[in-house]
Amino acid sequence: MEYTYQYSWIIPFIPLPVPMLIGMGLLLFPAATKNLRRMWAFPSILLLSIVMILSVYLSIQQINRSFIYQYVWSWTINNDFSLEFGHLIDPLTSIMLILITTVGILVLFYSDNYMSHDQGYLRFFAYMSFFNTSMLGLVTSSNLIQIYIFWELVGMCSYLLIGFWFTRPSAATACQKAFVTNRVGDFGLLLGILGLYWITGTFEFRDLFQIFNNLISNNEVPFLFLTLCAFLLFAGAVAKSAQFPLHVWLPDAMEGPTPISALIHAATMVAAGIFLVARLLPLFIIIPYIMNFISLIGIITVLLGATLALAQKDIKRGLAYSTMSQLGYMMLALGMGSYRVALFHLITHAYSKALLFLGSGSIIHSMEAIVGYSPDKSQNMVLMGGLQKHVPITKTAFLVGTLSLCGIPPLACFWSKDEILNDSWLYSPIFAIIACSTAGLTAFYMFRIYLLTFEGHFNVHFQNYSGQKSSSYHSISLWGKEVPKTIQNNFRLLSLLTLTMNNNERASFFWNKTYQIGGNGKNRMHPFITITHFGTKKTFSYPHESDNTMLFSMVILVLFTLFVGVVGIPFSFNQKGIHLDILSKLLNPSINLLHQNSSNSVDWYEFVTNASFSVSIAFFGIFISSFLYKPIYSSLQNLNLLNSFSKRGPNRILGDKIRNVIYDWSYNRGYIDAFYTISLTQGIRGLAELIHFFDRRVIDGITNGFGLTSFFFGEGIKYVGCGRISSYLLLYLLFVLIFLLIYSFLYFFNFYFF
């Protein structure tokens, strides 16, 4: 067993051969590598599966033995300076390894089909494998400098993946925005690491925590400086986990392919900030001001992310703001000192949100069959509706993820979010009220996304970029429910229904068999139904369910969402105190390091009492969302309530104004991006123009002025030096006369006045 731990340093480098071989293949054998591009998904999944098996084995050992293993070796030694690299296997590392590998395998499996028709297929898998290597190296690092190296590699991979479709201006801008925003936090992280090394002389976590605690206990270093170093370390986590005020990059990062959002913006990269705070929590917990600040940033992010998700039209941006809000819950829990609860919510949210992002990718694929490859249309929920008849498996999976995120039992996020809400009441009633209110908002905007996407009737009119209505599109179900009756009753006419693909690929309307075409996966592009009826030809298009490879990943994530909450259920089953809380048993060494109680069990009465309140709030949010967004026009008409709702009284006008203010706040992202544009972008540009003017007019003006003065003085002297003695004598006498006049003036002035 110790032999396995000793050589577990190889874990981060297991996925690395894939990007290396892809790069070498494109360099040495480009044609063959591109022709065999679909084969690269297999080694990517295989190598990450090996890492997953090792991760599960290490986690089982952690549960059974409850100890922390660290192995280091010297990288460089110079006098008193020694830089050591190594790997650390503890409960936190085990949890992150399982999250990264399980979600990563499912996303890679999903991506094989999702990216099959994309020209950047090879580049995508190279980036993803290198990202997995960087993330695995980050969570297994044994010291701060090693974490910072992999931290920057993760940032580089996210930059490449967000800007994967770099020919699209919005994607190029989004990756630059993510890069610049994260550099702000990374610069603070670097300063904090250097400051801690200056006062402690070590980068290793265990030595760092012990020395830092002794410094505070003995007052050997100014407390303000220690607090500043801890604050700078936290700044890195704020940027990486999209916490206020460095959250602005996350919604724009949705410009990348959807599998990227499912992996790095749900389960891995954005969780790196939570991981860093959890890793450094023994350091933060002895500084109350930092803990209060962490919880404050967390609760602000919780509320801000929820309010900004209320009116988003882009399905992925709505989920992005949801991710931001849920990460705020985790940060709030860490700020309150609830280490186990924060990691529990990290686990449950990772699987639920990965499921939702993959579900949104399936929806986008189905919409692209109608509106084409236009993110403004294929991701716009306003143009959706009624998709449950066309994508039933995706609809079911998305509903499970939605209910989980809303906190509906017995799904995964219910168990973790409920514990956060309970702990918040013990920490601060104000924070608890905000957290519980945000739980209702979460249920509201998540069911808004679900209802706009799947319920109602499929929208038949689409807006083009100029804002004018383009041609109508009609939805035809595979089961014939929306086909005109005259066509349904006529088998001969039905036989004329054909599915026409690009590049002349054709499939029967009643059969799933398709004929392969040449090229690299250009099938399933813009399927259309051509209906011939009474000499007229009409072209229709319809949404379609994703392929089995994509659905397989979603089904597995549904199972995780249903059952992963079991690992953290803190129940006692008998008087002897038998607990099902596997997570607490796994985290026992880390909890002991924080000097906390590892037993977090509750009885059934206490659980039901606490859970009933949070579930009631969630159901209230679902009810309000269903009332506003579910198609209820006919029912309201039957109840004769439309007239009462349409009366324009003072209360109605006031309600409209409040609604418009909330809508504008949410749709315009809380005006935070506009504020940054005015205060930072335009402010820095104005300052740069002012400095440029000062440099050009003042600095260069003085230099040029001396040059011009020398030039004119030289020109004047040139005419004096003519070589004539009489001119020299005249000039000499002139200067003598001037000198005598000045001397005489000063003499008489001094004589008469002094």
C-alpha positions in Angstrom: 0.0 0.0 0.0 2.8 2.4 0.9 4.4 1.5 -2.4 1.2 2.7 -4.2 1.3 6.0 -2.3 5.0 6.5 -3.0 4.5 6.2 -6.8 1.2 8.0 -6.9 3.1 11.1 -8.2 2.7 9.7 -11.6 -1.1 10.3 -11.5 -1.0 13.8 -13.0 1.1 12.7 -15.9 -0.9 9.7 -17.0 -3.2 11.7 -19.4 -0.2 13.7 -20.7 0.8 11.3 -23.6 -2.4 12.2 -25.5 -1.6 15.9 -26.2 2.1 15.0 -26.8 1.3 12.3 -29.3 -1.4 14.5 -31.0 1.1 17.3 -31.3 3.8 15.0 -32.7 1.4 13.4 -35.1 0.2 16.7 -36.5 3.8 17.7 -36.8 5.2 14.5 -38.4 2.2 12.8 -40.0 -0.5 15.5 -40.4 -2.6 13.7 -43.0 -2.7 10.3 -41.2 -3.4 12.0 -37.8 -6.3 13.9 -39.2 -7.8 10.9 -41.0 -7.6 8.9 -37.8 -8.7 11.7 -35.6 -11.7 9.8 -34.0 -9.3 7.2 -32.5 -7.8 9.8 -30.1 -10.9 9.8 -28.0 -10.2 6.2 -26.9 -6.7 6.8 -25.4 -8.0 10.0 -23.7 -10.8 8.1 -22.0 -8.6 5.0 -21.3 -5.8 6.9 -19.5 -8.2 9.0 -17.5 -10.0 5.8 -16.5 -6.7 4.4 -15.2 -6.4 7.6 -13.0 -10.0 7.1 -11.8 -9.3 3.5 -10.7 -6.2 4.6 -8.8 -8.1 7.5 -7.3 -10.9 5.2 -6.0 -8.3 2.8 -4.6 -6.5 5.7 -2.7 -9.9 6.9 -1.4 -10.8 3.5 -0.1 -7.4 3.4 1.7 -8.1 6.8 3.1 -11.4 5.7 4.5 -10.0 2.5 6.0 -6.8 3.9 7.5 -7.5 7.7 8.0 -4.1 9.1 7.5 -2.3 11.7 5.3 0.6 10.7 3.1 3.2 13.1 1.7 6.2 12.4 -0.4 8.7 15.1 -1.3 12.1 15.3 -2.9 14.5 18.2 -3.3 14.3 20.1 -6.6 17.1 22.6 -5.9 19.3 23.4 -2.9 21.3 26.6 -2.5 22.7 27.5 0.9 19.6 27.9 3.2 17.1 27.8 0.3 15.6 24.4 -0.6 12.8 24.0 -3.1 11.0 20.7 -2.7 8.5 19.1 -5.1 6.2 16.2 -4.2 2.7 15.0 -3.9 0.2 15.0 -1.1 -2.5 12.4 -0.7 -5.1 13.3 1.9 -8.9 13.3 2.0 -9.3 16.6 0.1 -7.0 15.3 -2.7 -8.9 12.0 -2.9 -12.3 13.8 -3.3 -10.9 16.1 -6.0 -9.3 13.2 -7.8 -12.6 11.3 -8.0 -14.5 14.4 -9.1 -12.0 15.3 -11.9 -11.7 11.8 -13.3 -15.4 10.7 -13.1 -16.8 13.9 -14.6 -13.8 14.1 -17.0 -14.4 10.6 -18.4 -18.1 11.3 -19.0 -17.4 14.7 -20.6 -14.8 13.1 -22.9 -17.2 10.4 -23.9 -19.9 13.0 -24.6 -17.4 15.2 -26.5 -16.5 12.4 -29.0 -19.9 12.8 -30.6 -20.5 16.5 -29.8 -17.3 17.6 -31.5 -17.3 14.9 -34.2 -18.1 17.4 -37.0 -15.8 20.1 -35.8 -12.6 20.8 -37.6 -10.8 21.3 -34.3 -11.6 17.8 -33.0 -7.9 16.9 -32.4 -7.1 20.2 -30.9 -10.1 19.9 -28.5 -8.9 16.5 -27.1 -5.3 17.7 -26.8 -6.5 20.7 -24.8 -8.8 18.7 -22.6 -6.1 16.1 -21.8 -3.6 18.7 -21.0 -6.2 20.4 -18.8 -6.8 17.2 -16.9 -3.1 16.8 -16.4 -2.9 20.3 -15.0 -5.9 19.9 -12.7 -4.6 16.6 -11.4 -1.2 18.2 -10.7 -2.9 21.0 -8.9 -4.9 18.9 -6.4 -1.9 16.6 -5.7 0.6 19.4 -5.0 2.3 19.4 -1.7 3.4 23.0 -1.5 2.3 26.5 -2.5 4.8 27.0 -5.3 3.9 23.8 -6.9 0.2 24.7 -6.7 1.0 28.0 -8.4 2.7 26.3 -11.3 -0.3 24.1 -12.0 -2.6 26.9 -11.2 -1.2 28.9 -14.1 -1.3 25.8 -16.4 -5.0 25.4 -15.6 -5.5 29.1 -16.4 -3.7 28.7 -19.7 -5.8 25.6 -20.7 -9.0 27.5 -19.8 -7.9 30.4 -22.0 -7.4 28.0 -24.9 -10.7 26.1 -24.3 -12.8 29.2 -23.9 -11.4 30.7 -27.1 -11.6 27.3 -28.9 -13.6 28.9 -31.7 -11.3 31.8 -31.9 -12.5 32.9 -35.3 -15.7 34.0 -33.6 -15.1 37.5 -32.2 -17.2 36.9 -29.1 -15.1 33.8 -28.2 -11.8 35.6 -28.8 -13.0 38.5 -26.5 -14.3 36.0 -23.9 -11.0 34.2 -23.5 -9.1 37.5 -23.2 -11.6 38.7 -20.6 -11.2 35.4 -18.6 -7.4 35.6 -18.9 -7.1 39.2 -17.7 -9.6 38.8 -14.9 -7.8 35.7 -13.6 -4.5 37.4 -13.8 -5.7 39.9 -11.2 -6.4 37.2 -8.7 -3.3 35.2 -9.7 -1.1 38.2 -9.1 -2.5 38.5 -5.6 -2.0 34.8 -5.1 1.7 35.1 -6.1 2.2 38.1 -3.7 0.6 36.1 -0.9 2.8 33.1 -1.5 6.0 35.2 -1.5 4.8 37.1 1.6 4.2 33.8 3.5 7.6 32.5 2.4 9.3 35.7 3.6 7.8 35.3 7.1 7.9 31.5 7.4 10.7 30.3 5.1 8.8 27.4 3.7 6.2 26.5 1.0 5.2 23.2 2.5 1.7 23.1 3.9 2.2 21.3 7.2 5.3 23.4 8.1 3.6 26.5 6.9 0.5 26.0 9.1 2.6 25.2 12.2 5.0 28.2 11.8 2.1 30.6 10.9 0.2 29.5 14.1 3.3 30.1 16.2 3.9 33.5 14.7 0.4 34.6 15.6 0.5 33.1 19.1 3.9 34.7 19.9 3.2 38.0 18.1 6.5 37.8 16.3 5.2 39.3 13.1 2.7 42.2 12.7 -0.8 40.8 12.6 -1.7 43.2 9.8 0.9 41.8 7.5 -0.2 38.2 8.2 -3.8 39.2 7.5 -2.7 40.9 4.2 -0.9 37.8 3.1 -3.9 35.6 3.8 -6.1 38.1 1.9 -3.9 38.0 -1.1 -4.0 34.2 -1.1 -7.8 34.4 -1.0 -7.8 36.8 -4.0 -6.6 34.0 -6.2 -9.5 31.8 -5.2 -11.9 34.7 -5.7 -10.9 35.0 -9.4 -10.7 31.3 -10.1 -14.1 30.4 -8.5 -15.8 33.5 -10.0 -16.6 35.2 -6.7 -17.7 38.8 -6.5 -16.1 41.1 -7.8 -14.0 39.0 -10.1 -16.9 37.0 -11.4 -17.4 38.8 -14.7 -15.5 36.3 -16.8 -17.6 33.3 -16.1 -20.8 34.0 -18.2 -18.7 35.1 -21.1 -16.7 31.9 -20.9 -19.8 30.1 -22.2 -18.6 31.0 -25.7 -16.6 27.8 -25.6 -18.0 24.4 -26.5 -20.6 23.0 -24.1 -18.5 20.0 -22.9 -15.9 22.6 -21.7 -18.6 24.3 -19.6 -19.6 20.9 -18.1 -16.0 20.1 -17.1 -14.1 23.2 -16.2 -17.0 25.5 -15.4 -18.9 23.1 -13.2 -16.7 20.5 -11.6 -13.0 21.3 -11.9 -11.5 24.7 -12.7 -14.1 26.8 -10.9 -13.8 24.4 -8.0 -10.1 25.0 -7.8 -10.7 28.2 -5.8 -12.8 26.3 -3.4 -10.1 23.7 -3.2 -7.4 26.3 -2.5 -9.5 27.9 0.4 -10.2 24.4 1.8 -6.5 23.5 1.6 -5.4 26.7 3.3 -8.3 26.7 5.8 -6.0 25.8 8.8 -4.2 29.0 8.0 -7.3 31.1 7.5 -9.2 29.8 10.5 -6.9 31.4 13.0 -7.5 34.9 11.5 -11.2 35.7 12.3 -11.2 38.8 10.0 -10.3 36.6 7.0 -13.0 34.1 7.9 -15.6 36.8 8.2 -14.4 38.3 4.8 -14.6 34.9 3.1 -18.2 34.4 4.4 -19.1 37.9 3.3 -17.8 37.4 -0.2 -19.6 34.1 -0.3 -23.0 35.4 0.7 -22.7 38.4 -1.8 -21.9 36.0 -4.6 -24.8 33.7 -3.6 -27.3 36.5 -3.9 -25.7 38.3 -6.9 -25.4 35.1 -9.0 -29.1 34.2 -8.3 -30.4 37.7 -9.2 -28.4 37.9 -12.4 -29.7 34.5 -13.5 -33.3 35.6 -13.3 -33.7 37.2 -16.8 -31.0 35.5 -18.9 -32.1 34.3 -22.3 -29.0 32.3 -23.1 -29.4 28.9 -21.5 -25.7 28.4 -20.8 -25.3 31.9 -19.3 -28.2 31.2 -17.0 -26.5 28.0 -15.8 -23.2 30.0 -15.5 -24.7 32.4 -13.1 -26.3 29.4 -11.2 -22.7 28.0 -10.9 -21.5 31.3 -9.6 -24.3 31.3 -6.9 -23.6 27.7 -5.9 -19.9 28.4 -5.6 -20.9 31.2 -3.3 -22.7 28.7 -1.0 -19.5 26.7 -0.8 -17.4 29.8 0.0 -20.0 30.8 2.6 -19.7 27.4 4.2 -15.9 27.6 4.3 -16.1 31.1 5.8 -18.3 29.7 8.5 -15.8 27.0 9.2 -18.1 24.2 7.9 -15.3 22.3 6.1 -17.2 19.1 5.6 -20.4 20.7 4.4 -18.6 22.9 1.8 -16.9 19.8 0.3 -20.1 17.9 0.4 -21.8 20.6 -1.7 -18.8 20.7 -4.0 -19.4 17.0 -4.7 -23.2 17.2 -5.2 -23.1 20.4 -7.2 -20.4 19.1 -9.5 -22.4 16.1 -10.8 -25.7 18.0 -10.9 -24.3 21.0 -12.8 -22.3 18.8 -15.2 -25.6 17.0 -16.0 -27.3 20.3 -16.6 -24.5 21.6 -18.9 -24.5 18.4 -20.9 -28.2 18.6 -21.1 -28.0 22.1 -22.4 -25.5 20.8 -25.0 -28.0 18.2 -26.2 -30.6 21.0 -26.4 -28.3 23.2 -28.4 -27.6 20.3 -30.8 -31.3 19.8 -31.3 -31.9 23.6 -31.9 -29.0 23.7 -34.4 -31.0 21.4 -36.6 -33.4 24.3 -37.1 -31.6 27.6 -36.7 -28.2 26.5 -37.8 -24.9 27.1 -36.1 -25.8 30.4 -34.5 -25.3 30.7 -30.7 -27.6 33.7 -30.6 -30.4 31.5 -31.7 -29.5 27.9 -30.8 -28.9 28.9 -27.1 -31.7 31.4 -26.8 -34.5 30.0 -24.6 -37.0 32.5 -26.0 -36.8 30.5 -29.2 -37.3 27.2 -27.5 -40.4 25.6 -25.9 -42.1 22.3 -26.4 -38.9 20.3 -26.7 -40.1 17.6 -24.3 -41.8 15.8 -27.2 -38.7 15.8 -29.3 -35.9 15.2 -26.7 -37.6 13.1 -24.0 -34.4 11.6 -22.5 -32.7 15.0 -22.4 -35.8 16.5 -20.8 -35.9 13.8 -18.1 -32.2 14.2 -17.3 -32.4 18.0 -17.3 -35.4 17.8 -14.9 -33.5 15.6 -12.5 -30.6 18.1 -12.5 -33.0 21.0 -12.1 -34.8 19.4 -9.1 -31.4 18.6 -7.5 -30.2 22.1 -7.8 -33.5 23.4 -6.4 -32.9 21.3 -3.3 -35.7 18.8 -3.7 -35.2 15.5 -1.7 -33.9 12.9 -2.1 -31.6 14.3 -4.9 -28.0 15.2 -4.3 -27.9 18.9 -3.7 -30.7 18.7 -1.2 -28.5 17.1 1.4 -25.6 19.5 1.1 -27.5 22.8 0.6 -29.8 22.0 3.5 -26.8 21.6 5.8 -25.4 25.0 4.6 -28.7 26.7 5.4 -28.8 25.1 8.8 -25.2 26.2 9.6 -25.9 29.7 8.4 -28.6 30.2 11.1 -26.0 29.4 13.7 -23.5 31.7 12.2 -25.5 34.8 11.3 -29.3 35.3 11.0 -28.8 37.9 8.3 -26.7 35.6 6.2 -29.2 32.8 6.8 -32.1 34.9 5.6 -30.2 35.8 2.4 -29.1 32.2 1.9 -32.7 30.9 2.3 -34.1 33.6 0.1 -31.6 32.7 -2.6 -32.6 29.1 -2.3 -36.1 30.2 -3.4 -34.6 32.3 -6.2 -32.6 29.2 -7.3 -35.7 27.2 -7.6 -37.4 30.0 -9.5 -34.7 30.6 -12.2 -33.9 26.9 -12.6 -37.5 26.1 -13.3 -37.7 29.1 -15.5 -35.0 27.6 -17.7 -36.7 24.2 -17.7 -40.2 25.6 -18.5 -39.0 27.9 -21.3 -37.0 25.1 -22.8 -39.3 22.1 -22.6 -42.8 23.1 -21.8 -45.5 24.8 -24.0 -45.5 24.8 -27.8 -42.5 25.0 -30.0 -41.9 28.6 -31.2 -42.3 28.9 -35.0 -41.0 32.4 -35.6 -37.3 33.3 -35.2 -35.7 36.7 -35.1 -32.8 37.4 -37.4 -29.9 39.7 -36.4 -31.7 42.8 -37.7 -34.7 42.2 -35.3 -37.1 41.4 -38.1 -39.0 38.2 -38.4 -37.5 35.7 -40.8 -39.3 32.8 -42.4 -41.4 30.5 -40.2 -40.2 27.1 -39.1 -42.6 24.4 -38.2 -42.0 21.6 -35.7 -42.9 18.1 -36.7 -42.7 15.3 -34.2 -41.2 12.0 -35.0 -44.4 10.4 -33.8 -46.6 12.5 -36.2 -48.5 14.4 -33.5 -48.1 17.7 -35.3 -48.4 16.5 -38.9 -51.6 17.6 -40.5 -54.4 15.0 -40.4 -54.7 15.0 -44.2 -51.2 13.7 -44.3 -51.5 11.4 -41.3 -54.4 9.6 -43.0 -52.6 9.1 -46.3 -49.9 6.6 -46.2 -48.9 7.4 -49.8 -48.2 11.0 -48.9 -46.4 9.9 -45.7 -44.1 7.8 -47.8 -43.0 11.0 -49.5 -41.7 12.4 -46.2 -37.9 12.2 -46.3 -35.1 13.5 -44.1 -32.7 15.4 -46.2 -29.2 16.0 -44.8 -26.3 18.1 -46.1 -24.0 16.5 -48.5 -27.0 14.3 -49.8 -27.2 12.1 -46.8 -30.8 10.7 -46.6 -32.7 8.7 -44.1 -36.2 7.3 -44.1 -38.8 9.1 -41.9 -39.7 5.8 -40.3 -36.3 4.2 -40.0 -33.3 5.1 -37.9 -30.9 3.8 -40.6 -28.8 6.5 -42.2 -26.3 6.3 -45.1 -22.9 7.5 -44.2 -21.3 10.3 -46.3 -17.8 11.2 -47.0 -15.9 13.7 -44.9 -15.2 14.0 -41.3 -18.5 13.5 -39.5 -20.6 16.0 -41.4 -23.7 14.0 -40.8 -26.5 15.3 -38.6 -26.2 18.8 -39.9 -29.4 20.7 -40.5 -32.0 17.9 -40.8 -35.0 18.9 -42.8 -38.3 17.3 -43.7 -39.6 17.9 -47.2 -43.4 17.5 -47.5 -44.9 17.2 -51.0 -48.6 17.8 -50.9 -50.9 18.8 -53.8 -48.1 20.0 -56.0 -46.6 22.3 -53.4 -43.3 21.7 -51.5 -42.8 22.9 -48.0 -39.7 22.5 -46.0 -39.9 21.9 -42.2 -37.3 21.2 -39.6 -37.6 19.7 -36.2 -35.5 19.2 -33.0 -34.0 15.7 -32.5 -32.7 13.7 -29.7 -28.9 13.4 -29.3 -27.0 10.2 -30.1 -26.5 7.4 -27.7 -23.0 8.3 -26.8 -24.1 11.7 -25.5 -27.1 10.3 -23.8 -25.0 7.7 -22.1 -23.0 10.3 -20.2 -26.1 12.1 -19.2 -27.7 8.9 -17.9 -24.7 8.1 -15.8 -24.7 11.7 -14.4 -28.4 11.2 -13.6 -27.4 8.2 -11.4 -24.8 10.2 -9.7 -27.3 13.0 -9.1 -29.7 10.5 -7.6 -27.4 8.6 -5.3 -24.2 10.6 -4.6 -25.9 12.4 -1.7 -25.8 9.2 0.2 -22.0 9.7 1.0 -22.7 12.6 3.3 -26.0 11.8 4.9 -25.4 12.4 8.7 -27.9 10.0 10.2 -27.7 7.8 13.2 -29.6 4.5 12.7 -29.5 3.2 16.3 -28.5 4.0 19.8 -25.0 2.7 19.2 -24.4 5.6 16.8 -24.0 3.8 13.5 -23.5 6.6 10.9 -23.9 6.5 7.1 -21.8 9.6 6.8 -18.9 8.2 4.6 -17.7 11.7 3.9 -17.0 12.5 7.5 -15.1 9.3 7.9 -13.0 10.1 4.8 -12.4 13.7 6.0 -11.6 12.7 9.6 -7.8 13.5 9.4 -8.5 16.9 7.9 -11.3 17.7 10.4 -9.0 16.8 13.2 -6.3 19.1 11.7 -8.9 21.9 12.0 -9.7 20.9 15.6 -13.4 20.3 14.7 -15.8 17.6 15.8 -16.0 14.9 13.1 -19.4 13.7 14.3 -22.0 15.7 12.6 -25.0 13.3 13.0 -28.6 14.5 13.5 -31.7 12.7 14.4 -34.7 12.3 12.1 -36.9 14.8 14.0 -34.3 17.6 13.7 -33.7 16.8 10.1 -37.3 16.8 9.1 -37.9 20.1 11.0 -35.0 21.8 9.3 -35.6 20.3 5.8 -39.3 21.1 5.7 -38.5 24.9 5.8 -35.9 24.8 3.0 -38.0 22.5 0.8 -41.0 24.8 1.3 -39.0 27.7 0.1 -37.9 25.7 -3.0 -41.4 24.6 -3.8 -42.6 28.2 -3.4 -40.0 29.3 -6.0 -41.1 26.5 -8.3 -44.7 27.5 -7.9 -44.0 31.2 -8.8 -41.9 30.1 -11.8 -44.6 27.7 -13.0 -47.3 30.4 -12.6 -45.3 32.9 -14.7 -43.7 30.7 -17.3 -45.9 27.6 -17.7 -48.4 27.9 -20.6 -51.6 28.7 -18.6 -53.4 31.0 -21.0 -56.3 28.6 -21.5 -56.7 27.9 -17.8 -56.7 31.6 -16.9 -59.2 32.3 -19.7 -61.5 29.6 -18.3 -61.3 31.1 -14.8 -61.9 34.6 -16.2 -58.8 35.9 -14.6 -57.2 37.6 -17.6 -59.3 40.7 -17.3 -58.4 41.1 -13.6 -54.7 40.7 -14.3 -54.8 43.2 -17.2 -56.4 46.1 -15.3 -54.1 49.0 -15.0 -54.4 50.2 -11.4 -51.8 52.0 -9.3 -50.6 48.8 -7.7 -50.3 47.2 -11.2 -48.2 50.2 -12.4 -46.0 50.0 -9.3 -45.6 46.3 -9.8 -44.6 46.8 -13.5 -41.9 49.3 -12.5 -40.5 47.0 -9.9 -40.5 44.1 -12.3 -38.8 46.2 -15.0 -36.1 47.3 -12.5 -35.4 43.7 -11.5 -35.5 42.6 -15.1 -33.1 45.3 -16.2 -30.8 44.6 -13.3 -30.6 40.9 -14.1 -30.5 41.2 -17.9 -27.8 43.8 -17.8 -25.7 41.8 -15.4 -26.2 44.1 -12.5 -24.5 46.9 -14.5 -21.2 45.5 -13.1 -19.7 45.0 -16.6 -20.7 48.5 -17.6 -19.2 49.9 -14.4 -15.9 48.1 -15.1 -16.0 49.4 -18.7 -16.4 53.0 -17.5 -14.1 52.9 -14.4 -11.4 50.6 -15.6 -11.3 50.3 -19.4 -12.2 53.8 -20.2 -10.5 55.2 -17.1 -7.2 53.4 -17.8 -7.5 54.5 -21.5 -8.1 58.1 -20.4 -5.1 57.9 -18.0 -3.0 56.4 -20.8 -4.0 59.2 -23.1 -3.1 61.8 -20.4 0.3 60.2 -19.8 0.9 60.1 -23.5 0.0 63.8 -23.8 2.3 64.7 -20.9 5.1 62.6 -22.4 4.7 64.1 -25.8 4.1 67.7 -24.9 6.0 68.1 -21.6 8.8 65.6 -21.5 9.5 65.6 -25.2 8.7 69.3 -25.3 11.5 70.1 -22.8 14.0 67.9 -24.7 13.0 69.4 -28.1 13.0 72.9 -26.6 16.7 72.5 -25.5 17.5 71.2 -29.0 15.8 74.2 -30.7 17.4 76.6 -28.3 20.9 75.2 -29.0 20.0 75.3 -32.7 19.1 79.0 -32.8 21.9 79.9 -30.4 24.3 78.2 -32.7 22.9 79.9 -35.8 23.3 83.2 -34.1 26.9 82.5 -33.0 27.7 81.4 -36.6 27.1 84.9 -37.9 29.2 86.5 -35.1 32.3 84.4 -35.9 33.0 86.0 -39.2 36.9 86.4 -38.8 37.0 90.2 -38.7 39.0 91.8 -35.8 36.9 94.9 -35.9 33.7 92.9 -35.3 35.3 91.1 -32.4 36.4 94.4 -30.8 32.9 95.8 -31.3 31.4 92.8 -29.6 33.9 93.0 -26.8 33.2 96.6 -26.1 29.5 96.0 -26.2 29.7 93.3 -23.5 32.0 95.6 -21.4 29.5 98.4 -21.7 26.6 96.1 -20.7 28.7 94.9 -17.7 29.4 98.5 -16.6 25.8 99.5 -16.9 24.7 96.5 -14.7 27.4 97.3 -12.2 26.5 101.0 -12.1 22.9 100.2 -11.6 23.5 97.9 -8.7 26.0 100.3 -7.1 23.6 103.3 -7.1 20.7 101.1 -6.1 22.6 99.8 -3.1 23.8 103.4 -2.2 20.4 105.1 -2.2 18.3 102.3 -0.8 20.6 100.6 1.6 
